[in-house]
């Protein structure tokens, strides 16, 4: 292949050559991605030789596109020019807005070593820095091209020539089509850059300078006053040094936005994906930020330098950030990390105690809630976990399960993220809630252990017996001993996987002292769930309608039809009529089907 022999010769005939179709009786040499876009005439001959070797190079046409390397913001330009001044050994940098020949002009001046060879200024991809700097910071020779397309004057000092020089680059002089004259300049050190100030830059210059200088390591003066600077790791709870970087660990309520700057390259701050560590409450979050000191392997994507290069050094840094977080947590009095995070800390060589041994007190689930409300924290070792069940099961069992005297322990919500901790795995737990009763000559079971629902036509009624059976495992192991504890309960509202009163089974144990208000509250907690349909009434209207239906049923079941009717009439009059009676008066109502008599008299 390297001999230079022709690898293809021939002429076009018809519409195919070498078995490939050619559009419109033409052959196409190159094309998109092939290095050319020239069509051959049918009478042309194809002749090409492969080179013996190739190597990367920069096409001359790239210089004609330099105005598109950056997005042209004042922030980009300031960052690039400040970094160049820092690399040049500047001790301070001055920024100002001046009027030069009637043109508002941005000036950036430093006291660094200057630009030794003017040719390096506009040689794309050639930085001119010494080898040590090139290895340490990866300067790419692209910084000044952030000003491409603008009129710029550069004045600098050359140590080799022991002379000052200057060059003016017109706005159309960046694409390599005209020579730019180097002239003597009255400057004895450092570099001065003057840029014709666009209107959009002038509007945002104050904010842009403050942001560029905020985490920059050198003093920056703007309009004669030093700009406020701040350590990138300010407010970190823990700071440590690792392979040329400083890692700061922070603690926050909630996960920071993914686009928050996480790495500071001498004043250039960029985001970086970083998982961080979350505690089990979902709000307590640990994360890290990095301040670069001297880490050549950590690089920014060119030319804009707004994101990290994904490489092995960055992966190692993420691991170091993670380890720093766990070391910071180890310094705290206690933590609430998931067990898997505790294991990860151990993998990284950090010895953490187990998570603090407390859980949220158990509260019964509500039918109208997607989450279980949390009770007060229980820190006692005498805890019993209650596995989650359906709202109707938990509500009916609540008087028993929530009674620490009856259960012998305080009941708590489960926290699966703690599975694996020794204290958590030792806790006993209620694994199933079941109800048994006899009705119409048959024994029934309703609960976690039964796959069957009760018949939807089972009437609301009293039953001779109604038992709550709790299955309790001695610990969280797969082979834990299990026992069943049984308790008499007064009532059960079995939802049958529905929120409808008509389809629920409502049972009252014979002899139980159940008041209508008690049954209404249980029906509401076990069944009521407001519809989210756009055409539905408000939550309050739906709840009022549900409770009215529930109260009528409770009165009928517990008081009888006559008393239920009287209660219903009383509620209707009280809710819709009584408020109309004037103060100090009383109303006598005599009504029957089709007739109504009202009299008002002074209140007795």
N, C-alpha and C positions, 0 to 999 in steps of 0.2 A: 504494500500500500504506500510505502514511502518512496518508491522508485520513480514516481512521476509519470507512470504509464497512464494514458487516458483510460478512464473507467466507463465511459459511455460515448458512443459515436453513433450517428444515424441521422436519418431525415424523417420528418413527419409525413405520414401518408394516411389519408382517411382521418378518422377521429380517435385513433388509439395508437399508443406507442408503449411498448413493453407491457401490454395488457391493461393500461390505465386509460380511462376516458379523458379526453381533453375537451373542455367546453368551447363550443362555437368554432371547431376546427383549429383551436389554438393550443399551444403548450405554454406553461407558465413556469418560468425559472424563479425559484425562491418563494415568494409569497410571505404571508404573515408568519413570523417566527423563523423564516428560512434565509433571511439576510438579503432579500431582494424583492422587487415587485415589477419585473420586466417581462412582458409577453414576447414570445418568439413568433416570427412569421413562419408559415408552413415550409418555406424554402430554406429556413435557417438550419444550420447544423449545431447539435449539442456537443460541446467539448469542454471537459473540466478535469483538472488533476487535483488530488488531495495533497495538502501540505504534509511535510514530515513531522511537524510538531506545532502546537499552538500554546499561547500563554495569555493570561488576562491583560487587558489594556483598556485605556479610556479613549473612547471615540472622540475625535476632534469636535463633533457636533454638540457634545455635552455642554461646552462652554456657552453655546448659544441659548441654553435653557436654564442658565443659572438663576434667572429671576423667578423661577418656579420651585427653587429648592426650599424656600421658606414661605410661610403664609403672610409675611410682611407686617407682623404686629410689632409694636414698640417693645413688648415684653420679650419676644424672641431676640431682637437686636440687643437689648440691654444685657440679657443673660450671656450672649456670645461675647460681647465686648468686655464685660466684667471678668469673664473667665480668662480671656486673653491677657488682660492686665494682671490678673493674679498669677498666671503662669510666668509672666515676665518679671515676677519678683517685686511688684508694686507694694508700697507700704500704705498707700491711700489712693483714693480715686475721687475725682471731682466731676460732677455733672452740672451743667447749667444750660439755660436757654438764652442765647444772645441775639442781637440784631446785627447782622453782618451785611453791609451794603443794602440795607432795607429788607433783607430776607430773614425771617425767624429761623434760627439755626440751633440745633442741639449739639453741644460740645461734651466730649468725654475725654478727660485728661488723666494720665497716670504718671507715676514717678518710677516706672520699671526700667528694665534694661534696654528698651527700645526694639525696633525691628532692624536687624543687622543687614539683611539683604532685601532691598525693595522688591526684587523679583518674587520673593516668597509671599508677598502680600496678595497677589492675584494669581498664584499658581494653584489651581483647584486640586485639592488632595495632597498638597505638600505644605506641611506646617512650618518647617524651618526651626522647630525646637530641637534642643540637644537630645541625644539618644536616651539619657536618663528620664527626661520629661516625657519623651515619646512612649517609653515603656510604662511609666507610672500612670499617665492620665489619658492616653489614647487621643491626643489632639489630632484632628483630621484635616486641618488646612481648609476648613470650610466656614469658619466663624465670620470672617469679614464679608462673605457672600450673603449673609443675612441682610446686608444693606443693598444688595443688587437691585438696580433699577432706580436708584436715587442718586442725586448729586452729592458727592462725598469728597472732602479734602482730608488727607492723612499727612501729618507731620511727625517725624520720628528721628531717633538718634541711632547711628550706626557705629558700633564699637570698633569694628574692623577698619572702617574708613575714617574713624574719628571725625565724623562730620554729620551735620543734620541734613535731612532731605525732606522733600514734600512732593506729593502728587495729587492732582485733582482729577477725579473720575466723574465725567458727566453722566447724567441718567441713562444715556444711550451708549455708554462706554464700557459696559460690563461683558459684552459678548465677544470680545477678542478681535473686533474688526478694525480697531484703530490703535496706534501706538499712543501711550500716555507718557508725557514728558516728566522726567524726574528733575526737580529743581532744588537748589540749595535752600536751606531753611535755618533760621536763627533759633536753634533749639539745642540744648546741651545734655539732654537726657529724657527718657520716657517717651510717651507717644500721645499725640493729640489727634482726635478725630472730630470732624465737623460735618454734620449732616443737615441738609435743608429739611426743615421740620414740616411734614405734612399736617394738614389741619386736623385729621383724625388722631394723629399722635399728640398734637398739642392739647387736645381735650383730655387725654388720659395719662399724660406724662407724670403727674404727681403720684397717682396711684401706682403706676407701673414702676417708678423708681422705688417707692416704699416696698413693694412686693419683691423686687429684684434684690434689694439690700437686706431684707429681713433676716435671712439665714446665711448671708454672705460672710466669709471669715475676715474681711478687711473693712476698715472704716470707709464709708461712702458719704461724700458731702454733696448736697443738692442745694443749689442757690446759696451756697456759703454755709449751710447748717448741716451738721452731721445727722444722718438718717438713723432712726432707731433700728437696732439689730437685736436678735433674740436667738438663743440656743435652740436648735431644732428639737432637742429632747427636753425642753422646759416642761415641768410638771410630770416628768416620768417618775414612777415609783421606784424604779430600779434601773441602773445604768451599768453596763459592763462593756469591756473592750474585747474584740475578737477579730484577729487576722486583718488588721488595718481598718476596722470600722468600730463605731460606738453604737451599741444597741440599747435603746431605751424601751422599757416596758410600761404600758399604760393600762389603767383600769377604767371602764366606762359602763354606763347604763345603756346597753344595747350595742349592736354591731355598727361601727362607723361605715359611712358610705364607701362603696368599692373604689370610688375615684379620689378619695382623700390622699394627698401626697404622703408617701410612706418612706421614701428614701431621699436624702439630701446630698447632692453632689456639689459641695462647696457653694451652695446658694441656689443651685438648680434643683427644684423639688419635683419628684415624679411619683405617680402611683405605682403600686406593685401588688399583685395578687398575694394574699397572705391570709390563711385560714383563721389564725388566732385560736383562742381557747374560751369556750363558753361554759359557765356553771349552770346547774340544772334549773335555776329559776328562769332561765331564758333571757334575763336582762343583764346580769353580771357578766361582762365580757372583758377578756384580757387580750391585748394586741401589742405589737411592737413596731417601732420606727427605727430607722438606721441613718446615722450620720457618717458619711464616708470620710476617712482620714487618708489612707493610702492603700487602695485595693485595686490594682491594675486589671484584675480578671473580671471585675464588675464593670459592665459597659452600658452605655446608652445607645439606643438606635439612632443612627444618623439619617438625615442631617439635623432634624429638628430637636433631637435629644429630649423627647417627651415620654419615653417609655424605656423599660429595661430590655436589654438583650437576654433572651432566655437561653442560658447556658448552664453548665455544671456548677460554676461558681455561684450563680444565683440560687440554684437548688440547695447548695451547701449553706448559703446564707439563710435561706428559709428555715433550714433545720436548726441553725444557730439561734435564730429568732425564737423558734419554738422552745428550745432548751432554756433560753433566757427567761421566757415567760414562766416556765415551771420553776426555775430558781427563784423568781420573784414571788410566786405563790408559796413556795416553801418557807419564805420569811414571814408569811402572814400567820396570825394566831390559829386560823382554821380555814377550811375551804369547803366548797360544795361541788367538786368536780365529778362528772360521770366516771364510772369505774373504768371505761375504756381510756379516758384521759389519764387517769391514775396509772394505768398500765403503760401508756405511752411515755409518761414521765420516767417510769422505771427503765424502759428501753433506752432512754437517753441518759441514764445514770443518775437520775435525781430521785432521792428517797423522800416521798411525801407520806404523811400520815393518811389514814383513811378519812373520807369525808365526814364532817361533823354529823353525829348520830341524832338527828331530829327529822321529823316529818310533819306535814300538815295534818291537823286533826281532821277526821272523817266527817263529811257532811253528805246527806243524801242528795242524789241528783234530782234536778227539776226537769219535767217534761219540756218546758219552754226554754231550756238552755242547752247549748252545744257543749258546755264544759261543766265540770263539777265544781261548785263553789268550794273554796279552801277554808277550812276551819283554823282555829288558832294553832300555832306551832306546838308540837308535843316533843319535848326533849327527853322525857323519861325513858329508861330502858324497858319499862313495862308497856310496850306497844304491841298492838295487834293490827296487821294490815287487812283492809277490806278490799277484796278484788272488785272491780267495777261491774255493776249489773245494770239492768234497765231501771228507768226512773220509778216505775210502779212497784217494782220489787224493793228497791231501796227505801222508798217512802213508807211503805207498809211496815218494813222491818226497822225503821229508824228509832222508834221508842226503845227497842231492845238493844240494837247494835250501838246506839249512842249512849247507852247507860253503862259507864265504867264499872259500877257496882255489880251489875248483872254479868257483864262479860269478864270481869276480873282483870281487865287491862283497858287502857285507853286506845280506842280504835283510830286508825290513821289511814290516809290515802296511800296507795302504792306509788312507788317511784321506780319504774323499770330501769332507769339509767343507773341506779345504785346496785343493781343485781351484780353480785361478785364480791362486794364488800362483806366482810365476815359478820359485822353487826347486823347488816340488813338481811343476809341470808338466814340468820338464826331466828328471825322474828316469826311467831305463829301468824297464820293468816286465814281469814274466812274465804273459802274458795267457791262456795255456792250458797245461794239464798233460795229456799224452796218453801212453798206453802202447801199444806195438805188439809183436806176437809171432806166431809161426807155430804152428798147432796142427792136427793131423789133416789136413795138406796144404792148409791155408787160412791166409791172413794176416788177422789181426784187429787192430782198433784200439779201445781203450777209454779214454774220457776226455772232456775238455771239448769237443773238436772233433767228437765222434761223438754222434749222436742215438740210437744203438742200444746196447742192453745186450748183454752176452754171454749165450749160451744158459744157462738155469737148470740144465740137465742136464750142463753141461760139467764133467767130473770133475776133482777135484784131481789135478794131475799136474805132471811136469817138462816143460819146453819147451826147444827147441834155442836159441832166442834170446828175450830179453826186454829191450826198450829203453824208456827214458824220453825223450820228446820234449818239450822246453820251447820254447814260442813266446815270443819276447822282442821287445818293441817298444822302439825307441830313446828314446821319450819319451811323454808323455801326449797328444800331438796326434792329431787324426783321421787324419792322413796320415803318421804316423810309419813309418819303415822297420822291417820285422819280419824276424827271422831265427829259425831253429830250431836248437837245440843238442840233441844226442842223447847219452845215457849208458847204458851197461849197468847194469842193476840186478839184484839177486839174487832178489827175490820180489815178488809182487803179490797182494794180497787185494782182489779186485774185488767190491764189495758188491752191484752190480746193483740199487741203490736199495732194498736190504733190509738187515735186521740179522740175518738167519738164516745160520748157517754152512752149512746144507744148500743154500741157493740162491746162495751166493757162489761165485765162481770163484777157486780158490787155485792159484797157479802158482809154480813154482820153476825158475829157469834152470839148465840142465844145467851141472855143474861148479862151481856156486856153493856156497860153504862156509856153509850155513845150519844153525844149530842149532835143535832143537825149541823151546827157550826163546825164540829170536828170532822164530820164526814165531808162537808163542802170543801174544807181546806185540803183534805186528803185527795179528793177528786181533782181539785185544781192543780195541786202539785204533781199528781200522777198522770194527768191526761192533757191538761190545757196546753196547747201550743199554737200561737198565733200564726195565721197564714201570712206568707210574704208576697202573695200575688198582688199585682198592681191595683186590681179592682177591689181588694179586700178593704173592710173598714179599718179604722185605727186599732191599735193594740188595745186601748182602753175599751173601745166599743165591743170588740170581740170578747174580751175578758168579762165585761159586764153581762153580755148575752150568755156566755158559758156558765157563769156563776148563778145567774137566774135559773137556768135549766137545772143546774146541780142542786140548788137549794130546794126547788120544787120536788125533785126526786128524793132528796134527803128527808124532807118533811113528810112525804108520803110514806116512805119506808119506816121512819122512826116514830112519827106522830099519828099516822093514819090519814086517810083521804080527806076527812072532814077538817081536821086541824091543818092539814097541808093547804087546803083551799082557803081557810081563814087567813093563814100566814101569807099566802100569795096575794089576797085582797089587801091585807094590811100593808104589805110592802108597796103595792101599786098606789094606794092612796097616799102613803107617807112620801113616796118618791115624786109624785106628780101633782098632788093636791094641797097637802098641808102647808107648803110654803106660800100658797096664795091667801091663806086666812090672815086677815089683819091682826096686828098685835092687840091683845086684850079682848079678842073675840073668840068664840068657839062655834063649831059647825056641827049640826045634827044631820045625818044622812039617812034617808029611808029609801031603799031601792029594791026593785024586783025586776023580773024580765019585762022590759019595755017601759018601766016607769022609774022616775027618779025625783025625789023631793029633797030640797036643801033648805035649812033654816040657820040663820046666824043670830047669835045672842051674845050678851056680855059674858066674858069668861067667869065662871064661878070660882 
